[in-house]
Amino acid sequence: MKQFLLSCFVLACLFCLDQPAKAECVAPQGERGVALLIGISAYDDINWPALANAVNDIDHVCTAFAKAGFEIIDVRNANIAELNSATAAFAAKAARADSAVVYYAGHGFEYNGRNFMVPVNAPAFASRDELDTEFLPLEKMLEAASKAKKFNLFFMDACRTADPIVRLKDESSDDPDGGISPMGLLEMTQGAVFYSTAKGKPALDAAPADSSTSPFAEAIASKLAIPGLELSDYFKVVSREVYTNTRELDLGPQQPFHYGSWFEDFYLNLPSDASGNPGPASSSPATRSSLAISIPMARLAIEDETILVGEVLGDLGVGDLTRLATKGDPLAQSFLGYMYHLGVGVRKDLKQAVGWLEKSAAQGHPAGQTELAWYYQENQPEKASRALELYLLAAAQGYAKAQSHLGFALWEGKFGIVDKKRAIDLFKDASDRGHPYATYALGIYGNQVEESMRKLRLLADGGNVEGNNWICELQYQQGQADKVAKDCSLAARDGYAGARAIWAQLHDRGQGTPKSPSEARYWAMLASSQAELAQRPDLERATANILTRN
């Protein structure tokens, strides 16, 4: 197995020892907002372990936030007085900004429902009364960030295991407030929190061991360079990269997760112009002639479009992708159509979307046909017959996404046609090609639970967390979620709302995992923060019940 270095609490903005901030991090205009980057590396290794890579990580993410247009407040190796001073300065700037970002890397803990940052010279032992004077309550930082006019966002690259945490001098076994624990949830209103790892799981300071940055900081910076990823999409592509890069490590995989509440699209890096012009090149003129999208059809047919688009934009950029599409590349046309449809990487523009999708579909590309069919379903229901025709054309080419969409439509009678036998045949074919949802549907609608479980297990064992998610969902429908508690846990940590709700129920009942009202409430809160839970009234009711009781 590969090795790693463990960092117990890198909440994502890092102090770089005593070195000045790099020039690239200076963004005096701050047209996107203000970002407070706090990183503490130089703990004394006696009271608190030092964090080796924090100084490198802060430079890494600082440059990315500055290039995205954020004014930077750079705080490194701060004591409590310096943290309080930085918080006050941040509050003043946040009050004049549309958005406020906090990125913290250092140690932290929770006591009595309150979370605390650990200054560089913090003691290892403190009384309950000293917590507010020796450590920085995160509620102060939340209050400062909430002064922003539209949005506040916290990044936390944190080791959330039991050690190291402060020891209470006056702790007693019957303490009504409970004991010190790893950092817990932050109470957000209009904003979001992005943790580098799940509760009880380590965050890696380096992966592999000789890396100069943490896997979370590496992904945060690289994906922040991609314009136009809406925040939920940004979280998804960052999480996938961290998971993929840590899956083979000794204590891997590391699974970032997020929660929060926001009602309008939010972009850390604004979308490109929707004019259709190629814009700045993302490659040199010498290499432009050899540009190509290197995603095989086997992946294209089964993987989430957001992940694929994030990968393509990371390699090519919108400019090069548009050049390929203009030259007639049907896959580039399909991707651009998807992007303009949903506002991924570019500003949403339905005219551009349908134009590119029609070009791709006209060339007979199954991805373009499938995306155009879905576009018509979502935006032009009067073209249902055309959508059905497109699904049939793509499904006939063995395109698993089209087969899955068409199977569901025929089962539910979406096009005025109910053909359950044909639906099952389509689910089976798509399942044989590795499509996760189709495999789940084969179990639920086709009563082929054993076969579905076998295929989903192969997907999960291959590193596809969507396989774990559908295993959890399938067994929940069979009343046996306790038998796949590990799968539910993995999917919950990866951000699937249904799995989070199921995992909360398992904690609530003590099924497949020790009974824990606090853990049940924790996961129920995360599930309830996600809008997609409304698509599952049964899970929504169960989650609300847990929150009411606990």
N, C-alpha and C positions, 0 to 999 in steps of 0.2 A: 504493500500500500504506500501511496505517497505520504509525505510528512507535511506538517504545517506548524506555524507558530500561533499560539492562542493569545488573544488580547481580551481581557475581561474589562471591558466597556469602552468601546469606541463608538460613541454616539455621534455621529458623523462630522464634525468640523474640527479640525485638528490643529493644535498649537505646535509650531515647529521649533522647539527648543528656543534658543535665543537668536535665531537668525531672522533678519528682516523679511517682510513679505516680498515675494518676487514682483517685479514690475508688471508682469502680465496680469496680476491680480487687481490692479488699480482700475476701477471703473467709476470715476467721480460723478458721472451724470446719473447713473442708477435709474435709467428709464424704466426698467422692469420691476424695480423694488429694491429692498435692502436685504442683505444676507449677513447674518451674524455667524461667523465661523469660529467655534471654540474648540480647541484641542489641547489636551494635557498629556504630555509624554513623560515629563521629568519627575514623576513620583519617586520617593526615596528608596523604593524597593524594600523598605522595612515596614512602614505602616501600610503602604499601598504598593502593589507591583508597578514597575515602570512599563510603559507601552512603547515598544521599539519603533513601530512604523507610523505613529501618529504624525510625526514631523513631515514625512514624505506624503502621506495622504492629504494633509491640508493643502499643500502646494498643488497637488493633483486636482482636487475638487475646487479649490479657490480659482484657479485659472479658468475652469469650465464655467463657474458661476459668473465670473467677470466678463467672459466673452458672450455670455447670454444676456448681459446688460444689467446685472445686479451691482449696486454699490456694496462694497465689501467692508465689514468691520471685522478685523482680523485679531483674534485674541489668543495668546499662546502661553501655556504654563502659568496660568493666573492663580493668585491666592484669592481668598474670599473677598477682600476689599476690591481687587481688580475685577472680579466677576460682577460684583454689585455695580461698579462704575460702568462696565461695559453694558450691563442690562439697562441702565438709565440712558446711556447714549443711544442704544438700540431703540428704546421706547420713543425717544424724541424723533428719530429718523423714520420709524415705522408709522408714526402719526401723519407723516406727509407722503407716505408711499401707498401704492395700490396693494402691494403684496409684501409680506415679510417672511423670511426664511431663517430658520435656526438649524445649524449643522454642528452637532456636538460629538466630540470623541474624548472619552475619559471614563472614569469609574462613576457608578451611580447605584442608588438603592431606593427602596420604598419602605415607608413606615406609616401605618395608620391611614392608608389610602393616599399618602402624599409622596411625591418623588423628589429626589435630591441629586444635584450634581456634586461631585467631590473635587474641591480645589487642590492645587498641587501640594500644599503643605497641610492638608487635613489630618486630624488625628485618627488613629485606628479605633479609639474608644471615646465615647461621648455620652453624656446624659441626655435624656429626652429634651430637657430645656435647652441644651446646647446645639441641638440639630439645626435650628434656624439661624444660629450665629456662626457655626463652624462650617456649614454646608449651604449651598444655594438651593432653596426650594424652587422646583421647576414651575410652580404656579406663578412666580414672579416673571419668569421668562414668557410664560403663556400670556400673562396680562400685558406684557410689553408688545408681544407679537400681535395680539388681538387689536391693537390700536390701528393697524393697517386698514385701509378703506375697504378692501375686497377679500383678501385671502391671507391665511397664514399656514405655514408648512414646516413641520419638524422632521429632520432626518436623524435617526439614531442607529449608529453602527455599534451594537452593544452586545457584550457577553452577558447574558441574563441568567447565569447560573448562581448558585448559592454563595460562592466565594469569588472574589473578595467583597465583603460588605462590612460596614461599621459594626462594632459591638457596643451594645448599650451598657453603660456603667450601672444603671438602676433598673435593668430588666428583671422581671419576675415571671414565674411560670403562669401566674394567673392574670397577667397583663391584659386588661380588656381591649387594648388597642392592637394586640397581637405582637409578633416579633418583627425584626428587620427582615426584609426579603428582597429578591432581585427587583429591578425597576419594573413597574406595572404600566397599566394603560394611562395615558394622559387624557383628560376630559377636554374634547374639542367641540366647537360649535360649527363655525364656517371655516373648515380647514381640514388638514390631514396629517397623519403621523406615519412615517415609514421606518420600520425597524429592520435592522440588518439580519435579525435572527429571531426565532420564536422563543417564548418564555421557557426557561429551563434548558436552553440550548446555547452552546458556545458560539461566539463570533470569532472568526479567524483574522489574526493580525497580518498574516502572510500566507499565500497559497499559490505555489508550493513554498517551502520554507525559505528559499533564497529570494523570494519576491520582495520588492521594495515598497509595495503598496498592498493594502487589504483587498480581498476580492470585491467587497461591497463598494469601496471608494473607486476602484477601477471601473466597475460597471456604472456607478453613478456618473462619473465624468465622461465615459465614452458615449453613453446614451444621451447625456445632456447636450452633446454636440449635434444631435440630430434635430433639426427644426420640426416643429409641428406635432410632436407627440403629446396628445392630451394626457393629463396627469395619470389617469387610470391605465392608459396604454404604456406610459413611461414606467410605471410601477411594474407592469407585467413583463416588459422586456428586460428590465434590470433584474427582476427576480429570476427569470429564466437563465440569464447569463451567470448569476452567482451560483445557482443550483447546479448548472452544467459544469462550472469550473471547480466545484468543491465535492462533487458526487463521489469521487474515488478517494477522497482523503480519509484519514483514520477516524475522525469524528464527524465526517460529512454525512449527508450533504447539509450545507447551510441554506436555510430557506427564509429569505426576507418576507415580511408581510406588512400590510398596511391596513389602516382603517381611517374613517373620517366621514365628513358630510359636506358636500358641495353641490350646488344646483346649476351652475353654469360651467362650461368647459374652461379648464385652466391649463395654460401652457407655461412651462419653465422657459422654453425656447420657442419663440413665436413661429407660426407656420410660414412657409414660403408664399410668395405672391400667387394668387390663383389665376393669373392672366394666361397661363399656359406657356409663357416664355420660358425657355430653358434656365435662364438665370446664370449665376456664377458656376463655372465648371468645378466639379469635385475631383477632376483628374487632369493631368497635363495633356496638352494637344498631342504629344507623342504617343500616348497610350489610349487615347479616346477611340481610335479605330478598332481596338481589340476588346472593347467593353462587351460584357455579356452577363446575364443573370445565371448564376451557377446553382440553381435549386432544382434538383431532379423531380420528375413528375411524381414519384412515389411519396416524396415529402409534401409536395404542393397539394396533393389530393387529400391529405389527412391532417395537416398541421394548421394551427390557428393563424389566420391572416395577419393579425397584429404582430405576432412573432416574426413571421416571414417578411412583412414590410419593414419592420425594424432592422432586420438583418440586411435587407437590400439597401435601405437608406444608409446604413452604416458603411456599406461597401461602395456604393455609387453616389448617393446624394440625389436630390430631386432633379438637378440640372442634367446629369448624365442619364437618369431614368427617362426623362422627357425626350432627350435626344434619341434614345433607343426606340421609344414609342413612335416618335415622328418618322423614324426610318422604317417603321412597319413591324417592329418586334411585338407579336401578339401577347406575350407574357408581360412585357413592360406596359402595354396598353391596358391589360387587365388590372395590374397593380395600380396604375394611375387612376383608373376608374374607381377602384375600391377606395383609394385615398381621397379623391374628391367627393365621393359619396358620403364618407364618414368624417372628413376633415382630419385625416391622419397624415401628418407631414406637410400638408398644404391646407389652405382655408377651404372650407366646405363650399362646393360649387356643383350643383346637380346637373347643370347644363354640360359642364366639362365631364362629369362622371359618366353620364349616359353616352356622350360622344365617344369617349375612349373605350367604353365597354362594347358599344356597337361595332367599333373597328375590330376589336379583338374577337368578338363572336362571329363577325363576318368571315374571319379567316378559319373558323372552325375550331378555335382553341377551347378546350373544355372549361378552363378556368374563367375565361371571358364569358362563355355561355352561362355558366353557373352564377357568376356575379351579376350579370345582366338580368337573369331570371329573378334573382333575389331582389335586385333593384326595383323591378316592376312590381313584385309582390309588396314591397314596402312603400312605394311611392305612386304607382299607377295601377291600382287594382283592376281598372278597366282592360288592362292588357294581360289578364290572367291566362288567356289561351296562348299568347305568345310566350309567357313565362313557362307554361307547361311544355310547350314545344322545345324551348331551350334546355330545360331540365332533361327531357327525353334524349335530345341530341348529345348532351354531355354524358349522361348515364350510359348511353350506348357505347361510348368510348371507354367505359370502365372507370370513370372519374368518381371516386368514392364520395366526395362531398356532394355531388349532384345526386348520386344514388341515395344518400342519406336524406337530403332535402326532399327528394321525390317520394321516397318511402314514407316519410312522415306525412306529406301532403296527401298521399293516397290512403293512408290509414285514417286520417282525420277528415277526409273529404274536402280538402281546401280548394280544389278546382272543380267542385261539383261531382267528383267521381270518387267512389269508395271502392277500393280494390285491395283488401287486406292480404290476400294471397300474394299478389304482386309486390305489396309493401314488404312482406317478410322476405321474399326472394331478393329484393333490393338491399335490405338490411344485411342479409347474409353475404351477398357479394361484396358490399362495402366493408363489412366486418372482416372478411377474408383478406382484404387489402389493407387492414390495420386501422380502420376508422374507429376511434374510441366510442363516440356516441352511438354509431350504428351497432356496435357490439353490445352496448347496454340495451339498446332498443330490441335487439334480437332476444335478449333475456326477458325483458318486460312484456313485449308484445307477442313474441314468438314462443314464449314459455321454454326457451332453451337456456335455462339459467346455468346449468353445469358447463355447457359449451362457452357461454359468454364469460363466465368466471375464468375459464382456462385461458381464453384469449386476452382478457383484460389483465390477468396476472402476468402474461408475457410482456404486455406493454409496460406495466408498472415495473417489472424487474429490469426492463431495458432503460429505465430512467424517465419514462413519460408519466408525470404525476397525474395527468388526466386519466390514466388507467387506474390509479389509486382512487381518484374521485368517483369514477363510475362503479368501481367495486363497492365503495362505501354506499353509494346511492342504491345500487342493485340489492345489496344485502339488507339495507334499511327497509326497502319495499317488501322484502321477504321476512321482516321481523327478526333479522339476525345480524344487525350491525355490530353487536358486541363481539362477534367472531372475527370481525375485520377492523378492530379498533385502531390498529397501527395504520391501516390505510386511511381511515377517517382522520387520524391525527396528521398524517403527511399532507392530505388534501386540504385540511383546515389551515395548516401553516402556510400552504401555497396560495391561500386566498379564496378558495371556493366557498361561496356563501352557504350552499346546502350542506357541505361537509362540516362547516363551522357549527351550523345549527344542530346537526346530528351529533357531533363531538360534544357539544354542550349537554345534550340529552344523556349521553353515555356517562358523563361526569355527574350529572344530576341524579342518575339512577344507580350509579356504581356498577355499571355493566361494561365489562371489558377493560375497565380502568378503575382505580379506587374512587369511591364516592367523595366528591368535593364540591360543596355549594359555591365556594369562591371560584373554582375553575369553571364550573357550569355558568356562573354569571359572566365571567371573563369572556368565554367564547360566545355566549349568547349576545353580549354587547357588541362583539366584533361582527357577528352575523347580522344583527339588526341594523348595523350602520351601512349595509350594502343594499342598494335599491333592488338588485335582482332577487332578493329573498321574497319580494312581493309576488314573484311568479310561482311561488310554492306556498299557498295558503296554509297547508298542513304544518309545514316547518315554521312558518311565521307565527302561527298560533302557539306552537310549543315553545318557541323562543320567548314570546311575550309572557307566557306563563312562568317561565324560569325567572325572568327579570322581575316579575311582580312578587314572586315568593322569596327570592334571595336578595 
